[in-house]
Amino acid sequence: MDTVAMPANALSDDTDWWRGAAIYQIYPRSFQDSNGDGIGDLSGIIHRLPYVAELGVDAIWISPFFRSPMLDFGYDVSDYRDVDPMFGTLGDFDALIERAHQLGVRVIIDLVLSHTSDQHPWFRESRTSRDNAKSDWYVWADPKPDGSPPNNWLSIFGGSAWEWDGERMQYYLHNFLSEQPDLNFHNPDVQDELLDITRFWLERGVDGFRLDTVNFYVHDRELRDNPPLPEEERNDNTAPSVNPYNFQDHLYDKSQPENLDFLRRFRALLDEYPGSTAVGEVGESQRGMEVQAAYTAGDDLLHMCYDFAFLANAYPTGEHVGDILERFNRIVTEGWACWAYSNHDVVRHATRWNMDEARLRLYAGLLMSLKGSVCLYQGEELGLTEAYVAYEDLQDPYGKRFWPKFKGRDGARTPFPWTRDNRNGGFSDEKPWLPVAMEHVQRAAQEQATDQGSTLQFYKDMLAFRKAHPAILKGSIELIDADENRLSFLRTHEGARIFCCFNLSDEEQPVTLPTGSWSVDRGAPFSITETADGIILPPHQALFAIASDAQA
């Protein structure tokens, strides 16, 4: 498939391409090793781009590959303008952009702006004194009279969000690891530098950014304590249930109104590069949709926000999905969602929701039918489950901190299985940084690529079906039915209407089409039964019908 001649740039001219896009997340450490060190790299991604293009997605999102001590595996950046040597070089990145664009695939990169590594030159300078040129680039504060931290803010990775620095004789803020100090967005020089970094990557040809922890950028200037959160309101949408981070109502350590001013500056920069986009990751368990609404309200803010609603542990029953859709339509009136079931930070949804093959496919079809863009995490198209990683093989500091009740994120980060004829699944010729799950090798991409009944083929077919219908890509959504057994809604765009119905039960369900003239679309990869008495939807199947008075 690499031998097909491609035009120099196969991208469409649609600057609104992001609206309804299917985005494939690549975790570079675990996608493909090209140099035998057991760690995936940019050259490996280039080698596997034809697979991604054939899947039928519009873009890839690459998790961080910047220079880093790798204490949080790239989310602790020490140089924003360079590639870490373990992943390759800037030349490799330029080649990746060129090859992806030849294949008609856009490239989104993960931009970590809320914090840096403590090894970043900015922080090294900032900590030397209280009056140096970078002294106010991070969030520094004096201790309380008794020497304790300035307030009660907690780190997502456990413990206080404040770390004492004996050189400056002050505390600095870190919402994640103590080696990840938070930048001070109240300083305009910090904002200017981060925007200049953004321009650096836009000039290299990237098509957009996934903004890591976008609502953590700005903190409360007064450093006010967070109030306690009533026990009945606690959930584990942002942090695992064993983490006391969930015991606070995070009013002051994140999601501050001043953040909107920076996001407007960020969007103005993107608008200088037509077709570029940004999706913000909102880590907010109490007011997530309200933050999304604020961050996407109008053409001068973010294009879309990465939604956590389906990344939680709650099983997506029809009632649950219907409630999410209803709340989103009511709260996020102007914005655009980006939905996902899995990513590098959560247990893979096949395991999290204990889904068999039929349910996996049904819910994949549901995800790709919702109003919004979608992110697919590498391997979910193969039906991969969460891998077991023994404590002695564990790499994730989060898992080591809360083991054994929370085993960390490594189970979703194990190497991608390409083949069955290699002990490492075709990922690497040497011992990989995390062990390859043997059950994953049985679902290798090479095996599924030749099986027309595979989960991989289902994803290809469903992505093609989605792309063929503008009403699904860009249309509005009207919820019709949401109960224990079924979920149905209407998608509408420029006169085209598509009725979508999902049988969530283990029993056959009769289907009544909306009033009017409708024809069943047989292009979707699902089965239905039409009888003299009407339409019967088998268990875990979906139906799509098109209004005959419109072209979908």
C-alpha positions as CSV (number, residue, x, y, z in Angstrom):
1,M,0.0,0.0,0.0
2,D,3.0,2.3,0.2
3,T,3.7,1.9,-3.5
4,V,0.7,3.9,-4.7
5,A,1.7,7.3,-6.2
6,M,0.2,10.1,-4.2
7,P,-0.1,13.8,-5.0
8,A,2.2,16.2,-3.2
9,N,-0.6,17.3,-0.9
10,A,-3.9,15.3,-0.8
11,L,-5.6,17.5,1.8
12,S,-9.0,19.0,1.0
13,D,-9.5,22.7,0.8
14,D,-12.2,22.7,3.5
15,T,-11.0,25.0,6.3
16,D,-13.9,23.7,8.4
17,W,-12.5,20.1,8.1
18,W,-12.3,19.8,11.9
19,R,-16.1,19.9,12.4
20,G,-17.1,16.3,12.3
21,A,-13.5,15.0,11.9
22,A,-12.4,11.6,13.0
23,I,-9.0,12.0,14.8
24,Y,-6.7,9.0,15.5
25,Q,-4.6,9.4,18.6
26,I,-1.1,8.0,18.4
27,Y,0.9,7.4,21.6
28,P,4.3,7.5,19.9
29,R,6.2,5.5,22.5
30,S,4.0,2.5,21.7
31,F,3.1,2.8,18.1
32,Q,6.1,1.6,16.1
33,D,9.8,1.3,17.0
34,S,12.0,1.9,13.9
35,N,15.5,1.7,15.5
36,G,15.5,-1.2,17.8
37,D,15.6,0.6,21.2
38,G,12.2,-0.8,22.3
39,I,10.5,2.7,22.1
40,G,8.3,3.9,19.3
41,D,9.4,7.0,17.3
42,L,8.5,9.4,14.6
43,S,10.0,7.2,11.8
44,G,7.9,4.4,13.0
45,I,4.8,6.6,12.7
46,I,5.8,7.5,9.2
47,H,6.2,3.8,8.3
48,R,2.6,3.1,9.6
49,L,0.8,6.1,8.2
50,P,-0.7,4.2,5.3
51,Y,-2.5,2.0,7.8
52,V,-3.9,5.1,9.4
53,A,-4.9,6.6,6.1
54,E,-6.6,3.3,5.0
55,L,-8.6,3.4,8.3
56,G,-10.3,6.5,6.9
57,V,-9.6,9.1,9.6
58,D,-9.1,12.8,8.9
59,A,-6.3,13.5,11.2
60,I,-3.8,12.1,13.7
61,W,-3.2,13.5,17.1
62,I,0.4,12.7,18.3
63,S,1.0,12.7,22.1
64,P,4.1,14.7,23.1
65,F,7.4,14.1,21.5
66,F,9.3,17.2,22.7
67,R,12.5,17.0,24.6
68,S,11.8,15.8,28.1
69,P,13.2,14.0,31.1
70,M,10.2,11.6,30.6
71,L,9.1,11.5,34.2
72,D,5.6,11.9,32.8
73,F,6.5,10.5,29.4
74,G,6.7,13.7,27.5
75,Y,4.1,15.8,29.4
76,D,7.1,17.3,31.3
77,V,8.6,19.4,28.5
78,S,12.2,20.7,28.8
79,D,12.3,22.2,25.2
80,Y,9.2,23.1,23.3
81,R,11.1,23.7,20.0
82,D,12.8,20.3,19.6
83,V,12.1,16.6,19.3
84,D,13.4,14.3,22.1
85,P,16.2,12.2,20.6
86,M,14.4,9.0,21.6
87,F,11.7,10.0,19.0
88,G,14.0,11.3,16.3
89,T,14.7,14.8,15.0
90,L,13.0,17.8,13.7
91,G,13.8,16.5,10.2
92,D,11.8,13.4,11.0
93,F,8.9,15.5,12.1
94,D,9.0,17.5,8.9
95,A,9.0,14.2,7.0
96,L,6.1,13.0,9.0
97,I,4.1,16.1,8.1
98,E,4.9,15.8,4.5
99,R,4.0,12.1,4.3
100,A,0.8,12.5,6.2
101,H,-0.4,15.3,4.0
102,Q,0.5,13.2,0.9
103,L,-1.9,10.6,2.3
104,G,-4.6,13.2,3.0
105,V,-4.2,13.0,6.8
106,R,-3.8,16.2,8.9
107,V,-1.5,16.3,11.9
108,I,-2.5,17.6,15.3
109,I,0.1,17.7,18.1
110,D,-0.3,17.6,21.8
111,L,0.7,21.0,23.2
112,V,1.5,21.1,27.0
113,L,1.3,24.8,28.0
114,S,0.1,24.7,31.6
115,H,3.5,23.4,33.0
116,T,7.0,22.5,32.0
117,S,9.6,20.2,33.4
118,D,11.7,21.4,36.3
119,Q,14.6,20.8,34.0
120,H,13.4,23.5,31.6
121,P,15.9,26.4,31.4
122,W,13.1,28.8,32.3
123,F,12.5,27.1,35.6
124,R,16.2,26.7,36.3
125,E,16.6,30.4,36.0
126,S,13.3,31.2,37.8
127,R,14.3,29.3,41.0
128,T,17.7,31.0,41.4
129,S,16.3,34.2,42.9
130,R,13.2,36.4,43.4
131,D,14.4,39.1,41.0
132,N,15.8,37.4,37.9
133,A,14.3,37.8,34.4
134,K,12.3,34.6,34.8
135,S,11.4,35.0,38.5
136,D,7.7,35.5,37.8
137,W,7.4,32.9,35.0
138,Y,6.2,30.3,37.5
139,V,3.7,30.3,40.4
140,W,5.8,31.1,43.5
141,A,4.4,31.9,47.0
142,D,5.6,32.3,50.5
143,P,4.8,29.7,53.1
144,K,2.3,30.4,55.9
145,P,3.9,31.6,59.2
146,D,4.2,27.9,60.3
147,G,6.1,27.0,57.2
148,S,3.2,25.0,55.6
149,P,2.1,25.5,52.0
150,P,0.3,28.7,50.9
151,N,-3.1,27.0,50.7
152,N,-4.9,23.6,50.5
153,W,-4.6,23.0,46.8
154,L,-3.9,19.3,45.8
155,S,-2.0,17.7,43.0
156,I,-3.8,15.3,40.7
157,F,-0.9,13.0,41.2
158,G,-1.3,13.0,44.9
159,G,-0.4,15.2,47.9
160,S,-0.1,18.9,48.1
161,A,0.1,20.9,44.8
162,W,3.0,22.9,46.4
163,E,6.6,22.0,46.5
164,W,9.2,23.7,48.7
165,D,12.3,25.1,47.0
166,G,15.2,25.7,49.3
167,E,17.0,27.9,46.9
168,R,14.3,30.5,46.6
169,M,12.9,29.8,50.0
170,Q,9.4,29.7,48.5
171,Y,6.8,27.1,47.4
172,Y,6.0,26.6,43.7
173,L,2.8,25.3,42.3
174,H,2.5,21.9,40.5
175,N,-0.9,20.5,39.6
176,F,0.8,17.2,38.5
177,L,4.2,15.8,39.4
178,S,6.4,18.0,41.7
179,E,8.8,17.9,38.7
180,Q,6.2,19.7,36.6
181,P,6.0,23.3,37.9
182,D,3.1,25.4,36.6
183,L,3.7,28.4,34.4
184,N,2.3,31.8,35.5
185,F,-0.2,32.8,32.9
186,H,-0.8,36.1,34.7
187,N,2.6,37.2,33.3
188,P,2.1,38.5,29.7
189,D,5.7,37.5,28.8
190,V,4.8,33.9,29.5
191,Q,1.8,34.1,27.2
192,D,3.8,35.8,24.5
193,E,6.5,33.1,24.6
194,L,3.9,30.3,24.5
195,L,2.2,31.9,21.5
196,D,5.6,32.2,19.8
197,I,6.1,28.4,20.3
198,T,2.7,27.8,18.8
199,R,3.7,29.8,15.8
200,F,6.9,27.7,15.5
201,W,4.9,24.5,15.0
202,L,2.3,26.2,12.7
203,E,5.2,27.3,10.5
204,R,6.4,23.7,10.3
205,G,3.0,22.7,8.9
206,V,1.0,21.3,11.8
207,D,-2.8,21.5,11.3
208,G,-3.8,22.0,14.9
209,F,-3.3,21.3,18.5
210,R,-4.7,19.3,21.3
211,L,-4.3,21.6,24.3
212,D,-3.4,19.5,27.3
213,T,-5.2,20.5,30.6
214,V,-6.4,23.7,29.0
215,N,-8.5,24.8,32.0
216,F,-5.4,24.6,34.3
217,Y,-3.6,27.5,32.6
218,V,-4.7,30.2,35.0
219,H,-4.8,30.1,38.8
220,D,-6.5,32.4,41.3
221,R,-4.3,35.4,42.0
222,E,-5.3,35.5,45.6
223,L,-4.5,31.8,46.2
224,R,-7.8,31.2,48.0
225,D,-8.4,27.8,49.5
226,N,-10.7,25.4,47.6
227,P,-13.8,24.5,49.6
228,P,-14.6,20.9,50.4
229,L,-16.8,19.0,48.1
230,P,-19.8,17.2,49.6
231,E,-19.3,13.5,49.5
232,E,-22.4,12.8,47.5
233,E,-21.1,15.1,44.7
234,R,-17.7,13.4,44.4
235,N,-16.9,11.4,41.2
236,D,-13.8,9.9,39.6
237,N,-14.1,11.7,36.2
238,T,-10.8,13.6,36.7
239,A,-8.9,11.5,39.2
240,P,-9.2,7.9,40.4
241,S,-11.5,7.4,43.4
242,V,-8.5,6.6,45.7
243,N,-7.2,10.2,45.2
244,P,-8.2,12.9,47.8
245,Y,-8.1,15.3,44.9
246,N,-11.8,14.4,44.5
247,F,-12.6,15.7,48.0
248,Q,-12.3,19.4,46.9
249,D,-14.4,21.7,44.9
250,H,-11.7,23.1,42.6
251,L,-13.0,26.7,42.4
252,Y,-9.6,28.5,42.5
253,D,-6.8,26.3,41.3
254,K,-8.2,26.0,37.7
255,S,-10.9,27.2,35.3
256,Q,-10.4,30.8,36.0
257,P,-12.2,33.5,33.9
258,E,-8.9,35.2,32.9
259,N,-8.1,32.1,30.8
260,L,-10.6,33.3,28.2
261,D,-8.3,36.2,27.4
262,F,-5.4,33.9,26.6
263,L,-7.6,31.6,24.5
264,R,-8.7,34.6,22.4
265,R,-5.1,35.4,21.7
266,F,-4.4,31.8,20.9
267,R,-7.4,31.6,18.5
268,A,-6.3,34.9,16.8
269,L,-2.9,33.3,16.1
270,L,-4.6,30.2,14.6
271,D,-6.8,32.3,12.4
272,E,-3.6,33.5,10.7
273,Y,-3.2,29.9,9.4
274,P,-6.5,29.1,7.7
275,G,-7.6,25.5,8.4
276,S,-5.7,25.1,11.7
277,T,-7.7,24.1,14.7
278,A,-7.5,23.5,18.4
279,V,-9.3,21.1,20.7
280,G,-9.0,21.8,24.4
281,E,-8.8,19.0,27.0
282,V,-11.1,20.2,29.9
283,G,-10.3,18.3,33.1
284,E,-13.2,19.4,35.3
285,S,-15.4,16.9,37.1
286,Q,-18.0,19.4,38.6
287,R,-18.6,22.0,35.8
288,G,-17.1,20.3,32.7
289,M,-19.8,21.3,30.3
290,E,-20.1,24.8,31.6
291,V,-16.3,25.2,31.0
292,Q,-16.7,23.8,27.5
293,A,-19.5,26.2,26.8
294,A,-17.3,29.2,27.9
295,Y,-14.3,28.0,26.0
296,T,-16.1,27.5,22.7
297,A,-18.6,30.3,22.8
298,G,-18.0,32.1,19.5
299,D,-15.5,32.3,16.7
300,D,-12.8,33.9,18.8
301,L,-12.2,31.0,21.2
302,L,-11.4,27.3,20.8
303,H,-12.9,25.4,17.9
304,M,-13.9,22.5,20.1
305,C,-13.3,20.8,23.5
306,Y,-12.3,17.3,24.3
307,D,-15.2,15.9,26.3
308,F,-14.7,13.6,29.3
309,A,-18.3,12.4,29.5
310,F,-17.6,9.0,27.9
311,L,-14.1,8.6,29.4
312,A,-15.6,7.9,32.9
313,N,-16.4,4.6,34.5
314,A,-20.2,4.9,34.2
315,Y,-21.6,2.5,31.7
316,P,-23.2,4.3,28.8
317,T,-26.8,3.1,29.0
318,G,-29.3,4.7,26.7
319,E,-30.5,6.9,29.6
320,H,-27.0,7.9,30.4
321,V,-26.1,8.8,26.8
322,G,-29.4,10.6,26.4
323,D,-28.8,12.6,29.6
324,I,-25.3,13.6,28.3
325,L,-26.7,14.7,24.9
326,E,-29.6,16.6,26.5
327,R,-27.2,18.5,28.9
328,F,-24.8,19.2,26.1
329,N,-27.4,20.7,23.9
330,R,-28.8,22.8,26.8
331,I,-25.5,24.0,28.2
332,V,-23.0,24.1,25.3
333,T,-25.3,26.1,22.9
334,E,-22.6,27.5,20.6
335,G,-19.7,25.0,21.0
336,W,-18.6,21.9,19.3
337,A,-17.7,18.7,21.1
338,C,-15.0,16.2,20.5
339,W,-16.1,12.8,21.9
340,A,-13.9,9.8,22.9
341,Y,-14.2,6.5,24.7
342,S,-10.6,5.8,25.3
343,N,-7.2,7.5,25.5
344,H,-3.7,7.2,27.0
345,D,-4.9,8.2,30.5
346,V,-7.9,5.9,31.1
347,V,-8.6,2.2,31.1
348,R,-9.5,1.0,27.6
349,H,-13.3,1.1,27.3
350,A,-13.6,-2.6,26.2
351,T,-12.4,-3.4,29.7
352,R,-13.8,-0.4,31.6
353,W,-17.4,-1.3,30.4
354,N,-16.8,-5.0,30.1
355,M,-18.0,-5.1,26.5
356,D,-18.1,-8.1,24.1
357,E,-17.5,-7.7,20.4
358,A,-21.1,-7.0,19.5
359,R,-21.4,-4.2,22.0
360,L,-18.0,-2.7,21.1
361,R,-19.1,-2.4,17.5
362,L,-22.5,-1.0,18.4
363,Y,-21.1,1.7,20.7
364,A,-18.4,2.5,18.1
365,G,-21.3,3.1,15.6
366,L,-23.0,5.3,18.2
367,L,-19.8,7.3,18.9
368,M,-19.4,8.0,15.2
369,S,-23.1,9.1,14.8
370,L,-23.1,11.7,17.5
371,K,-23.0,15.5,16.9
372,G,-19.3,16.4,17.3
373,S,-15.9,15.3,16.2
374,V,-14.5,12.0,17.5
375,C,-11.1,10.8,18.8
376,L,-10.2,7.2,18.4
377,Y,-7.3,5.9,20.5
378,Q,-4.8,3.6,18.8
379,G,-5.9,0.0,19.1
380,E,-9.5,0.5,19.8
381,E,-10.2,-0.3,16.1
382,L,-8.7,-3.7,16.9
383,G,-11.0,-4.2,19.9
384,L,-8.0,-4.1,22.4
385,T,-8.7,-4.6,26.1
386,E,-6.7,-3.1,29.0
387,A,-3.4,-5.0,29.3
388,Y,-2.3,-6.3,32.7
389,V,1.1,-4.8,33.6
390,A,2.9,-6.3,36.6
391,Y,4.1,-3.9,39.3
392,E,7.8,-4.7,38.4
393,D,7.1,-3.7,34.8
394,L,5.2,-0.6,35.7
395,Q,6.5,2.7,34.3
396,D,3.7,5.2,35.2
397,P,4.5,7.3,38.4
398,Y,0.7,7.7,38.9
399,G,0.2,4.0,39.2
400,K,3.2,3.5,41.5
401,R,1.8,6.2,43.7
402,F,-1.7,4.6,44.2
403,W,-0.9,0.9,43.6
404,P,-2.7,-1.5,43.9
405,K,-6.2,0.1,44.0
406,F,-5.2,2.2,41.0
407,K,-2.8,0.5,38.7
408,G,-1.9,3.6,36.6
409,R,-2.2,4.2,32.9
410,D,0.3,1.7,31.5
411,G,-2.4,-0.9,30.7
412,A,-3.7,1.4,28.0
413,R,-0.2,2.3,26.7
414,T,1.3,-1.1,25.9
415,P,2.8,-1.5,22.4
416,F,0.5,-1.7,19.3
417,P,0.2,-5.3,17.9
418,W,1.0,-5.3,14.2
419,T,1.6,-8.9,13.5
420,R,1.3,-12.4,15.1
421,D,4.7,-13.7,13.8
422,N,6.9,-11.8,16.2
423,R,7.2,-12.1,20.0
424,N,6.7,-8.4,20.3
425,G,3.8,-8.2,17.9
426,G,5.8,-6.5,15.1
427,F,6.3,-3.4,17.3
428,S,10.0,-3.8,18.0
429,D,12.9,-6.4,17.4
430,E,14.0,-5.7,21.0
431,K,12.5,-5.7,24.4
432,P,9.8,-3.0,24.4
433,W,9.5,-0.3,27.1
434,L,6.3,-2.0,28.2
435,P,5.5,-5.7,27.7
436,V,3.3,-6.6,24.7
437,A,0.0,-8.2,25.8
438,M,-0.2,-11.6,24.4
439,E,-4.0,-11.3,24.1
440,H,-3.4,-8.2,21.9
441,V,-1.2,-10.2,19.5
442,Q,-4.2,-12.4,18.8
443,R,-5.9,-9.3,17.5
444,A,-3.0,-8.0,15.4
445,A,-3.7,-5.5,12.7
446,Q,-2.2,-7.7,10.0
447,E,-4.6,-10.5,10.9
448,Q,-7.7,-8.3,11.0
449,A,-6.8,-6.5,7.7
450,T,-7.6,-9.6,5.7
451,D,-10.8,-10.5,7.6
452,Q,-13.9,-8.8,6.2
453,G,-15.7,-9.7,9.4
454,S,-13.1,-8.1,11.8
455,T,-13.6,-5.2,14.2
456,L,-10.9,-3.3,12.1
457,Q,-13.1,-3.7,9.0
458,F,-16.1,-2.6,10.9
459,Y,-14.3,0.6,11.9
460,K,-13.3,1.2,8.3
461,D,-16.8,0.7,7.1
462,M,-18.4,2.9,9.8
463,L,-15.9,5.7,9.2
464,A,-16.6,5.6,5.5
465,F,-20.4,5.6,6.2
466,R,-20.0,8.6,8.5
467,K,-17.9,10.5,5.9
468,A,-20.5,9.9,3.2
469,H,-23.2,11.7,5.2
470,P,-22.8,15.5,5.9
471,A,-25.8,15.3,8.3
472,I,-23.8,13.0,10.5
473,L,-20.6,15.0,10.1
474,K,-21.8,18.5,10.7
475,G,-25.5,18.4,11.4
476,S,-27.7,19.2,14.5
477,I,-29.0,16.5,16.8
478,E,-32.5,15.9,18.2
479,L,-32.9,13.2,20.8
480,I,-36.0,11.1,20.1
481,D,-35.8,8.1,22.5
482,A,-33.5,7.1,25.3
483,D,-34.3,4.2,27.6
484,E,-32.9,0.9,28.8
485,N,-33.3,-0.9,25.4
486,R,-32.7,1.7,22.8
487,L,-31.4,5.1,21.8
488,S,-32.5,7.1,18.8
489,F,-32.0,10.6,17.5
490,L,-32.4,12.7,14.4
491,R,-29.4,14.3,12.6
492,T,-30.2,17.3,10.3
493,H,-28.0,19.4,8.0
494,E,-29.1,21.7,5.2
495,G,-32.3,19.9,4.6
496,A,-30.9,16.4,4.9
497,R,-32.3,14.2,7.7
498,I,-31.0,10.9,9.1
499,F,-32.8,8.9,11.7
500,C,-30.3,6.9,13.9
501,C,-31.6,4.1,16.1
502,F,-29.5,1.8,18.3
503,N,-30.7,-1.5,20.0
504,L,-28.8,-1.6,23.2
505,S,-30.6,-4.7,24.5
506,D,-30.1,-8.5,24.2
507,E,-33.5,-8.9,22.5
508,E,-34.9,-8.0,19.1
509,Q,-36.6,-4.6,19.0
510,P,-39.3,-3.3,16.6
511,V,-38.5,0.1,15.1
512,T,-41.0,2.8,14.2
513,L,-39.6,5.4,11.9
514,P,-40.5,9.0,12.4
515,T,-43.6,10.4,10.6
516,G,-42.9,10.9,6.9
517,S,-41.3,9.0,4.1
518,W,-38.1,7.3,5.0
519,S,-35.8,4.7,3.4
520,V,-33.4,2.5,5.3
521,D,-29.7,3.1,4.4
522,R,-28.0,-0.2,3.8
523,G,-24.6,1.3,3.7
524,A,-24.0,1.1,7.4
525,P,-22.2,-2.0,8.7
526,F,-25.2,-3.2,10.8
527,S,-27.9,-5.8,10.2
528,I,-31.7,-5.2,10.2
529,T,-34.7,-7.4,9.4
530,E,-37.6,-6.0,7.4
531,T,-40.9,-8.1,7.6
532,A,-44.4,-7.5,6.5
533,D,-45.1,-6.2,10.0
534,G,-42.3,-3.7,10.0
535,I,-38.6,-3.3,10.8
536,I,-37.0,-5.5,13.4
537,L,-33.6,-4.5,14.9
538,P,-31.6,-7.5,16.1
539,P,-29.7,-7.2,19.4
540,H,-26.8,-4.8,19.4
541,Q,-27.5,-3.5,16.0
542,A,-28.2,-0.1,14.6
543,L,-30.5,1.4,11.9
544,F,-30.0,4.5,9.8
545,A,-32.9,5.8,7.7
546,I,-32.9,8.8,5.3
547,A,-35.8,11.1,4.8
548,S,-36.8,10.6,1.1
549,D,-37.5,14.4,0.6
550,A,-33.8,15.2,1.1
551,Q,-30.4,14.2,-0.1
552,A,-28.1,13.0,2.8
